[in-house]
Amino acid sequence: MTAYKHLSEAERGQIEILWHQGKTQAEIARILHRIRSTISREMLHSQEF
């Protein structure tokens, strides 16, 4: 079983930058080596997107 690792502040910043550059959630997930649902969940919980 793989342990869950929280997103770092740096990763959250990268998500915001990449989103504003027009990247899709799937593209952001590939760039950050995260699963797409992690990116989606972060975007739902963040007020900045």
Buried (B, 14 or more C-beta within 10 A) or exposed (E): EEEEEEBEEEBBEBBBEBBEEEBEBEBBBEEBEBEBEBBBEBBEEEEEE
